[in-house]
Amino acid sequence: MPELPDVELYLEALSTRVVGQPLEDVRLGSPFLLRTVDPPLSIATGGTVTQLKRVGKRVALGIEDRCWLVIHLMIAGRLHWKKRGIKVGSRNQLAAFDFPNGTLLLTEAGTKRRASLHVVAPDALDTLNPGGIDVLTCSFKDFRHQLTKENHTLKRSLTDPRLFSGIGNAYSDEILHHAKLSPVALSQKLDDAELHRLFNSTREVLIMWVDKLRAEAAGNFPEHVTAFRDDMAVHGKFDQPCPVCGAKVQRIRYADNETNYCARCQTGGRLLADRGLSRLLGADWPRSLDDE
């Protein structure tokens, strides 16, 4: 799923292409994409894009004083900049937003249709905001308040859109590894030094990745948005060496997600129990790196 760094790159790329441009047409390739009926989608046609915003992991286009078009890419949705008027025909092409200088194409891989388009009134954008704070602009005091007002694991807290805006599975792994904190440590159990370390790591990791992705795009529209990158430290790196200490990266699987971490850097060498595998192995489940 595109997270804060990816969405920020999309916004930067769109700002030079669509802001100040009239939206000539919106062509839907899938009737299931549009999740609202009032205001109608037609209200956006002919209006000029006057502003762009990130709402969590959503991309929002402000169409004058008419409406907001809010795109949620979910897991497999992606944006592409194409020649004006490109045909929308294949099953994964969900919508085309036509401008005089090009077409913004929304695609979604796979068969599940989770990506969405909402049309909301100019004063109703906040209705789609889960309420999480922007970690790139918030104070340490606000960060600490959000993190500690409920007692959850750090992994859950960082990825909760009601607490923090735009952080998902991939970058939470990278943040926690950078901060040398266990993904299952409880948010209300951190001492002041650990809280400061997590706050600084959250900002440093996200800013570093925005800069990396910007350099990678080199002014072009970002076309290689993925949650798995070769230079990530632990996310998607199960059984590969940690770039800091060399120990094998571990993982916890649950539902459709997994948490990747380094036991030596983050948990004092203790292996965290994978619900399915640890239940299967029982007493044979290794408790530390030394037991593997």
C-alpha positions as CSV (number, residue, x, y, z in Angstrom):
1,M,0.0,0.0,0.0
2,P,1.4,3.4,-0.9
3,E,2.3,5.2,2.4
4,L,3.3,8.7,3.3
5,P,6.5,8.9,1.3
6,D,4.8,7.5,-1.8
7,V,1.8,9.7,-1.5
8,E,4.0,12.8,-1.0
9,L,5.8,11.9,-4.3
10,Y,2.5,11.5,-6.1
11,L,1.5,15.0,-4.8
12,E,4.7,16.6,-5.9
13,A,4.4,15.0,-9.4
14,L,0.8,16.1,-9.7
15,S,1.5,19.7,-8.5
16,T,3.5,20.5,-11.6
17,R,1.1,18.7,-14.0
18,V,-2.5,19.4,-12.8
19,V,-2.6,22.4,-10.5
20,G,-4.0,25.3,-12.5
21,Q,-5.3,22.9,-15.2
22,P,-9.0,22.3,-16.0
23,L,-10.3,18.7,-15.5
24,E,-11.8,18.1,-18.9
25,D,-13.4,14.7,-18.2
26,V,-13.4,11.7,-15.8
27,R,-13.9,8.3,-17.4
28,L,-14.7,5.4,-15.1
29,G,-13.4,2.0,-16.1
30,S,-15.1,0.3,-13.1
31,P,-18.5,1.3,-11.7
32,F,-17.3,0.0,-8.3
33,L,-14.6,2.7,-7.9
34,L,-17.0,5.6,-7.1
35,R,-18.3,5.3,-3.6
36,T,-20.4,8.5,-3.4
37,V,-23.4,10.0,-5.2
38,D,-23.7,13.4,-3.7
39,P,-22.2,15.6,-5.0
40,P,-22.2,13.9,-8.4
41,L,-19.0,13.2,-10.1
42,S,-20.0,15.4,-13.0
43,I,-19.7,18.5,-10.8
44,A,-15.9,18.2,-11.2
45,T,-15.9,18.3,-15.0
46,G,-14.7,21.6,-16.4
47,G,-13.4,22.8,-13.0
48,T,-9.8,23.8,-12.4
49,V,-7.6,22.0,-9.9
50,T,-6.6,24.6,-7.4
51,Q,-5.0,22.6,-4.7
52,L,-3.7,19.1,-3.7
53,K,-3.7,17.5,-0.2
54,R,-2.7,14.3,1.4
55,V,-5.4,12.9,3.7
56,G,-3.7,10.0,5.5
57,K,-2.8,7.7,2.6
58,R,-5.3,9.4,0.2
59,V,-4.7,11.8,-2.6
60,A,-7.1,14.7,-2.7
61,L,-7.6,17.1,-5.7
62,G,-9.4,20.3,-4.9
63,I,-11.6,21.4,-7.8
64,E,-12.1,25.2,-7.4
65,D,-15.0,25.7,-4.9
66,R,-16.9,22.7,-6.4
67,C,-15.7,19.6,-4.7
68,W,-12.8,17.4,-3.7
69,L,-11.9,14.3,-5.6
70,V,-10.3,11.9,-3.1
71,I,-8.5,8.8,-4.3
72,H,-7.6,6.0,-1.9
73,L,-5.2,3.5,-3.6
74,M,-5.5,0.8,-0.9
75,I,-3.0,-2.0,-1.4
76,A,-2.7,-2.4,-5.2
77,G,-3.9,0.9,-6.6
78,R,-1.4,3.1,-8.5
79,L,-1.4,6.4,-10.4
80,H,0.2,6.9,-13.8
81,W,0.7,10.0,-16.0
82,K,-0.2,9.2,-19.7
83,K,-0.7,10.9,-23.0
84,R,-4.0,12.7,-23.0
85,G,-7.0,10.6,-24.0
86,I,-5.5,7.2,-23.4
87,K,-8.1,4.5,-23.7
88,V,-9.5,2.8,-20.6
89,G,-10.1,-0.8,-21.6
90,S,-8.2,-3.3,-19.5
91,R,-9.7,-4.7,-16.3
92,N,-7.1,-3.1,-14.1
93,Q,-7.7,0.4,-15.5
94,L,-10.3,1.9,-13.1
95,A,-10.4,5.6,-14.1
96,A,-8.9,8.3,-16.3
97,F,-8.8,11.9,-15.4
98,D,-8.3,14.0,-18.5
99,F,-6.4,17.3,-18.5
100,P,-5.3,19.4,-21.5
101,N,-1.7,18.3,-21.0
102,G,-2.2,14.6,-20.1
103,T,-4.3,11.9,-18.4
104,L,-4.0,10.8,-14.8
105,L,-4.7,7.0,-15.0
106,L,-5.7,5.0,-11.9
107,T,-5.0,1.3,-12.0
108,E,-5.3,-1.6,-9.5
109,A,-3.6,-4.9,-9.9
110,G,-5.3,-8.2,-9.0
111,T,-8.9,-9.0,-8.9
112,K,-10.0,-7.4,-5.7
113,R,-11.4,-3.9,-6.2
114,R,-10.4,-2.0,-3.0
115,A,-9.3,1.3,-4.4
116,S,-11.9,4.0,-4.2
117,L,-12.9,7.5,-5.4
118,H,-15.0,9.8,-3.2
119,V,-16.5,13.1,-4.4
120,V,-17.0,15.4,-1.4
121,A,-18.2,19.0,-0.9
122,P,-15.5,21.7,-0.4
123,D,-16.1,21.8,3.3
124,A,-16.4,18.1,3.8
125,L,-12.9,16.8,3.3
126,D,-12.3,16.2,7.0
127,T,-15.1,13.6,6.9
128,L,-12.6,11.3,5.2
129,N,-9.8,12.1,7.7
130,P,-9.3,9.3,10.3
131,G,-7.8,11.9,12.6
132,G,-4.2,10.9,12.8
133,I,-1.6,13.6,13.2
134,D,1.1,14.5,10.7
135,V,4.4,13.2,12.2
136,L,6.4,15.4,9.9
137,T,5.0,18.6,11.4
138,C,3.8,17.6,14.9
139,S,5.7,18.4,18.2
140,F,7.2,15.8,20.4
141,K,4.5,16.6,23.0
142,D,1.7,15.8,20.5
143,F,3.5,12.7,19.3
144,R,3.8,11.4,22.8
145,H,0.2,12.2,23.6
146,Q,-1.0,10.2,20.5
147,L,1.2,7.3,21.2
148,T,0.5,6.9,24.9
149,K,-3.2,7.7,25.1
150,E,-3.9,4.0,24.5
151,N,-1.8,1.1,25.5
152,H,-1.1,-0.9,22.3
153,T,1.9,-2.5,20.7
154,L,4.2,0.0,18.9
155,K,3.4,-1.7,15.5
156,R,-0.3,-1.2,16.0
157,S,0.0,2.3,17.3
158,L,2.2,3.6,14.4
159,T,-0.1,2.1,11.8
160,D,-3.4,3.2,13.4
161,P,-4.7,6.0,11.1
162,R,-6.6,7.5,14.1
163,L,-3.3,8.2,15.8
164,F,-0.8,8.9,13.0
165,S,-1.3,9.9,9.4
166,G,0.1,7.9,6.5
167,I,2.2,5.2,8.2
168,G,1.6,1.6,7.2
169,N,3.1,-1.8,7.4
170,A,6.3,-1.1,5.5
171,Y,7.5,2.1,7.0
172,S,6.5,1.1,10.6
173,D,9.0,-1.8,10.3
174,E,11.7,0.5,9.1
175,I,10.9,3.1,11.8
176,L,11.0,0.5,14.6
177,H,14.3,-1.0,13.4
178,H,15.8,2.5,13.2
179,A,14.7,3.2,16.7
180,K,15.9,-0.2,18.0
181,L,12.5,-0.9,19.5
182,S,10.5,-4.1,19.6
183,P,7.3,-4.0,17.4
184,V,5.4,-5.6,20.4
185,A,6.6,-3.2,23.0
186,L,3.7,-1.5,24.6
187,S,3.2,2.2,24.0
188,Q,2.6,3.2,27.6
189,K,5.7,1.3,28.8
190,L,8.3,3.3,27.0
191,D,10.5,5.6,29.0
192,D,11.3,9.2,28.0
193,A,14.5,8.3,26.2
194,E,12.7,5.6,24.1
195,L,9.8,8.0,23.3
196,H,12.3,10.6,22.0
197,R,14.1,7.9,20.0
198,L,10.9,6.7,18.4
199,F,9.8,10.3,17.6
200,N,13.2,11.1,16.0
201,S,13.3,7.9,14.1
202,T,9.8,8.3,12.7
203,R,10.6,11.7,11.2
204,E,14.1,10.7,10.0
205,V,13.0,7.5,8.3
206,L,10.0,9.1,6.5
207,I,12.0,12.2,5.4
208,M,14.9,10.0,4.3
209,W,12.5,7.9,2.1
210,V,10.8,11.0,0.7
211,D,14.2,12.2,-0.4
212,K,15.2,8.8,-1.8
213,L,12.0,8.5,-3.8
214,R,12.3,12.0,-5.1
215,A,15.9,11.4,-6.3
216,E,14.8,8.1,-7.9
217,A,11.9,9.8,-9.8
218,A,14.3,12.6,-10.9
219,G,11.4,14.8,-11.9
220,N,9.4,12.1,-13.7
221,F,6.1,10.8,-12.6
222,P,6.8,8.0,-10.0
223,E,6.1,4.7,-11.7
224,H,7.8,2.2,-9.4
225,V,5.7,2.6,-6.2
226,T,6.1,-0.5,-4.1
227,A,6.2,-1.6,-0.4
228,F,9.3,-3.7,-1.0
229,R,12.5,-1.9,-1.8
230,D,16.0,-3.4,-2.1
231,D,17.5,-0.8,0.3
232,M,15.0,-1.2,3.1
233,A,16.6,-2.5,6.3
234,V,14.1,-5.1,7.4
235,H,10.7,-4.9,5.7
236,G,10.3,-7.7,3.2
237,K,13.8,-9.0,4.2
238,F,12.9,-12.1,6.1
239,D,15.9,-14.5,6.5
240,Q,18.3,-11.9,5.0
241,P,21.0,-10.3,7.1
242,C,20.2,-7.2,9.1
243,P,22.3,-4.3,7.6
244,V,23.3,-3.2,11.1
245,C,24.3,-6.4,12.9
246,G,24.2,-9.2,10.3
247,A,21.6,-11.3,12.2
248,K,18.8,-12.8,10.1
249,V,15.7,-10.7,9.8
250,Q,12.7,-12.3,11.6
251,R,9.0,-12.0,10.9
252,I,5.6,-12.4,12.5
253,R,2.8,-13.3,10.2
254,Y,-0.8,-12.4,10.8
255,A,-3.8,-12.2,8.4
256,D,-2.5,-10.7,5.1
257,N,0.3,-8.8,6.8
258,E,3.7,-9.5,8.4
259,T,6.0,-7.7,10.7
260,N,9.7,-7.8,10.0
261,Y,12.3,-7.1,12.7
262,C,15.8,-7.8,13.8
263,A,15.9,-9.7,17.1
264,R,19.4,-8.7,17.9
265,C,18.8,-4.9,17.3
266,Q,15.3,-4.7,18.6
267,T,14.3,-7.4,21.1
268,G,17.6,-8.2,22.8
269,G,17.9,-11.5,20.8
270,R,14.4,-12.7,21.8
271,L,12.3,-14.2,19.0
272,L,8.7,-13.1,18.9
273,A,6.1,-15.8,18.6
274,D,4.5,-16.2,15.2
275,R,0.9,-17.2,16.1
276,G,0.6,-20.0,13.5
277,L,4.1,-21.4,13.5
278,S,4.7,-21.2,17.2
279,R,1.4,-23.0,17.8
280,L,2.5,-25.7,15.4
281,L,6.0,-26.2,16.9
282,G,4.9,-25.8,20.5
283,A,7.9,-26.4,22.8
284,D,10.2,-26.7,19.8
285,W,9.6,-23.0,19.0
286,P,13.0,-21.2,19.4
287,R,13.0,-18.5,22.0
288,S,16.1,-16.7,21.1
289,L,18.6,-16.3,18.2
290,D,20.9,-18.8,20.1
291,D,18.2,-21.5,20.0
292,E,17.8,-21.4,16.2
